[in-house]
Amino acid sequence: MSVIPTFNHYSNNSLAITAWAEEDRPREKLLLKGRQQLSDAELVAILLGSGSRQESALALAQRILQAVDNNLHTLSKQTSADLLKFPGIGEAKAVSIIAALELGRRRQLTPLSDRPQVRKSADAYHCLAPLIADLDHEECWMLCLNRANYIVHRIKISSGGRAGTVVDAKLVFGRALELKASSIILAHNHPSTNLQPSQADCQLTHKLFLAGKQLDLPLLDHLIISEKGFYSFADEGEMEG
């Protein structure tokens, strides 16, 4: 009796994707089951389009992801020169991966159409992390909220180097007043991934908190964001004058 193999039975990584069961081919799986059902490796395999004589596109995608600890943020930082080091990756495939990840990043920069509500610090984090968590330099961003704590604007305040960025209190509140915000949340990233606030971070938060009280435009929170997560001054009870 013959046995028809499924995807999980394949031990030869060089087997062409066209020889797999139709429901196990990344492109067909996306069409049949939806993009959410695909693994990161399967999505990258679609970008690659093909593998080599030695391995399938999926095996190549898995090898690339393993090299970056299966971290898409790390993959997004890879240059074409980095990707070309993988056997089976040519310039066209490297460019496809870089372009796809850049589109994903830019998608996060589009205006907020659904105006999410901030109920807790994690809500603000999820709104801002895709923009700054994996940057190799510091940036400061501000969320402008209405009276019901719905986000109405998301604005970059400043951009600096790896060690810091300058935040001008006049610019922060000037923009917030101009946009008729009822309250604001500030956030900046730490490329070092160290989430502990520096003395300068604490001094800035204290200064902006007091200024917000005077202007009746409260600073609700200040987040420090990195690839490892976030630190919230409000959660730590440090939003006080």
C-alpha positions as CSV (number, residue, x, y, z in Angstrom):
1,M,0.0,0.0,0.0
2,S,1.4,3.4,-0.9
3,V,1.3,6.3,1.5
4,I,0.7,9.8,0.2
5,P,3.0,12.2,2.2
6,T,1.8,15.4,3.8
7,F,3.9,18.5,4.5
8,N,5.0,17.1,7.9
9,H,6.4,13.9,6.4
10,Y,8.8,15.7,4.1
11,S,12.4,15.3,5.1
12,N,13.9,16.6,1.9
13,N,14.0,20.4,2.1
14,S,14.9,20.7,-1.5
15,L,11.5,19.2,-2.6
16,A,9.8,21.8,-4.8
17,I,6.8,23.6,-3.2
18,T,4.8,22.6,-6.2
19,A,5.2,18.9,-5.1
20,W,3.6,19.6,-1.7
21,A,0.0,19.0,-0.9
22,E,-1.9,22.1,-2.2
23,E,-3.1,23.2,1.2
24,D,0.5,23.2,2.5
25,R,1.9,25.5,-0.3
26,P,2.2,29.0,1.2
27,R,0.5,30.8,-1.7
28,E,-2.4,28.4,-1.9
29,K,-2.6,28.3,1.9
30,L,-3.0,32.1,2.0
31,L,-5.7,32.0,-0.6
32,L,-7.6,29.1,1.0
33,K,-7.2,30.0,4.7
34,G,-6.3,33.6,4.8
35,R,-3.0,35.4,5.5
36,Q,-3.4,35.1,9.3
37,Q,-3.0,31.4,9.1
38,L,0.5,31.5,7.6
39,S,3.7,31.4,9.7
40,D,6.3,34.1,9.4
41,A,8.5,31.6,7.5
42,E,5.7,30.9,5.0
43,L,5.1,34.6,4.4
44,V,8.8,35.2,3.8
45,A,8.8,32.1,1.5
46,I,6.1,33.9,-0.6
47,L,8.4,36.9,-0.9
48,L,11.3,34.7,-2.0
49,G,9.2,33.1,-4.6
50,S,11.6,30.2,-5.1
51,G,14.4,28.4,-3.3
52,S,17.3,26.6,-4.9
53,R,18.3,23.1,-5.9
54,Q,19.5,22.5,-2.3
55,E,16.4,23.7,-0.5
56,S,12.9,25.0,-0.9
57,A,11.8,28.6,-0.5
58,L,10.3,27.7,2.9
59,A,13.5,26.1,4.2
60,L,15.5,29.1,3.0
61,A,13.0,31.4,4.8
62,Q,13.3,29.3,8.0
63,R,17.1,29.6,7.8
64,I,16.9,33.3,7.5
65,L,14.5,33.7,10.4
66,Q,16.6,31.4,12.6
67,A,19.6,33.6,12.0
68,V,17.7,36.6,13.5
69,D,16.2,34.5,16.4
70,N,12.8,34.5,14.6
71,N,12.6,38.2,15.3
72,L,11.0,40.3,12.6
73,H,12.2,43.5,14.1
74,T,15.8,42.2,13.7
75,L,15.1,41.1,10.2
76,S,13.8,44.5,9.3
77,K,17.2,45.9,10.2
78,Q,19.1,43.7,7.8
79,T,20.7,45.4,4.8
80,S,20.9,43.9,1.3
81,A,24.5,43.1,2.1
82,D,23.4,41.1,5.2
83,L,20.8,39.2,3.3
84,L,23.1,38.4,0.4
85,K,25.3,36.4,2.8
86,F,22.7,33.7,2.8
87,P,23.3,31.1,0.1
88,G,20.2,31.1,-2.2
89,I,19.6,34.8,-1.7
90,G,20.3,37.1,-4.7
91,E,19.8,40.8,-5.0
92,A,16.2,40.5,-6.2
93,K,15.1,38.4,-3.2
94,A,17.0,40.6,-0.8
95,V,15.3,43.7,-2.2
96,S,11.9,42.0,-1.9
97,I,12.3,41.2,1.8
98,I,13.6,44.7,2.5
99,A,10.8,46.4,0.6
100,A,8.0,44.3,2.2
101,L,9.3,45.0,5.7
102,E,9.6,48.7,4.9
103,L,6.0,48.8,3.7
104,G,4.9,47.2,7.0
105,R,6.8,49.9,8.8
106,R,5.2,52.7,6.7
107,R,1.8,51.2,7.3
108,Q,2.2,52.1,10.9
109,L,3.0,55.7,10.0
110,T,-0.4,56.2,8.2
111,P,-2.9,58.4,10.0
112,L,-5.0,56.7,12.7
113,S,-8.4,56.3,11.1
114,D,-10.1,54.4,13.9
115,R,-8.9,56.7,16.7
116,P,-8.2,54.1,19.4
117,Q,-9.0,54.9,23.0
118,V,-6.2,54.8,25.6
119,R,-7.5,53.0,28.7
120,K,-4.1,51.9,30.0
121,S,-0.4,52.3,29.3
122,A,-0.3,49.3,27.0
123,D,-2.8,50.9,24.7
124,A,-0.4,53.8,24.1
125,Y,2.5,51.4,23.8
126,H,0.8,49.4,21.0
127,C,0.1,52.6,19.1
128,L,3.7,53.8,19.2
129,A,5.9,50.7,19.5
130,P,5.7,49.8,15.7
131,L,7.1,53.3,15.0
132,I,10.1,53.5,17.3
133,A,10.8,50.1,19.1
134,D,13.4,48.9,16.7
135,L,15.1,52.2,15.6
136,D,18.8,52.5,16.0
137,H,18.4,56.1,17.1
138,E,16.2,57.9,19.6
139,E,12.9,59.6,18.6
140,C,10.3,61.2,20.8
141,W,6.6,61.0,19.8
142,M,3.4,62.5,21.3
143,L,-0.1,61.2,21.4
144,C,-2.8,63.9,21.5
145,L,-6.0,62.8,23.2
146,N,-9.5,64.2,23.4
147,R,-11.6,64.4,26.7
148,A,-12.6,60.7,26.3
149,N,-9.0,59.6,25.9
150,Y,-9.4,58.8,22.2
151,I,-6.2,59.4,20.2
152,V,-6.7,62.2,17.7
153,H,-3.1,62.9,16.6
154,R,0.2,61.0,16.7
155,I,3.2,63.3,16.2
156,K,6.9,63.0,16.1
157,I,8.5,65.7,18.3
158,S,12.2,65.1,17.8
159,S,14.8,62.8,16.4
160,G,18.3,62.3,17.7
161,G,21.2,59.9,18.0
162,R,21.8,56.6,19.8
163,A,22.3,58.4,23.2
164,G,19.4,60.8,23.2
165,T,17.1,63.3,21.6
166,V,16.2,66.8,22.6
167,V,12.7,67.5,23.7
168,D,11.6,71.1,23.8
169,A,8.7,71.6,26.2
170,K,7.5,74.7,24.3
171,L,7.3,72.6,21.1
172,V,5.4,69.8,22.9
173,F,2.7,72.0,24.4
174,G,2.6,74.4,21.4
175,R,1.7,71.6,19.1
176,A,-0.7,70.1,21.6
177,L,-2.5,73.4,22.0
178,E,-2.5,74.0,18.3
179,L,-4.2,70.6,17.8
180,K,-6.7,71.3,20.6
181,A,-5.7,68.3,22.6
182,S,-7.2,67.7,26.0
183,S,-4.3,65.6,27.3
184,I,-1.1,64.2,26.0
185,I,1.1,61.1,26.3
186,L,4.8,61.3,25.5
187,A,7.1,58.4,24.5
188,H,10.6,57.9,23.3
189,N,12.7,54.8,22.5
190,H,15.9,53.5,24.0
191,P,18.0,51.7,21.2
192,S,20.1,50.1,23.9
193,T,16.9,48.2,25.0
194,N,17.5,49.3,28.6
195,L,14.1,50.3,29.8
196,Q,15.2,52.1,33.0
197,P,14.7,55.9,32.8
198,S,17.8,58.1,33.0
199,Q,18.0,61.1,35.3
200,A,17.3,63.2,32.2
201,D,14.2,61.2,31.5
202,C,12.9,61.7,35.0
203,Q,13.7,65.5,35.0
204,L,11.9,65.9,31.6
205,T,8.9,64.0,32.8
206,H,8.7,66.1,36.0
207,K,9.1,69.3,34.0
208,L,6.4,68.4,31.5
209,F,4.0,67.2,34.2
210,L,4.2,70.5,36.0
211,A,3.8,72.5,32.8
212,G,0.8,70.5,31.8
213,K,-0.9,71.2,35.2
214,Q,-0.3,74.9,34.7
215,L,-1.8,74.8,31.1
216,D,-4.7,72.5,32.1
217,L,-3.3,70.2,29.5
218,P,-2.2,67.2,31.5
219,L,0.7,64.8,30.6
220,L,-0.9,61.5,31.4
221,D,2.1,59.3,30.9
222,H,5.6,59.1,29.6
223,L,6.7,55.8,28.0
224,I,10.2,54.4,27.4
225,I,9.9,51.9,24.6
226,S,12.3,49.3,23.3
227,E,12.2,45.9,21.6
228,K,11.9,44.3,25.0
229,G,8.8,46.2,26.0
230,F,8.1,49.4,27.8
231,Y,8.4,51.4,31.0
232,S,5.5,53.6,32.1
233,F,6.1,56.5,34.5
234,A,2.3,56.5,35.3
235,D,2.3,52.7,36.1
236,E,5.3,53.2,38.4
237,G,3.6,56.1,40.2
238,E,6.0,58.7,39.0
239,M,3.6,61.1,37.4
240,E,3.5,63.7,40.2
241,G,4.6,67.2,40.9
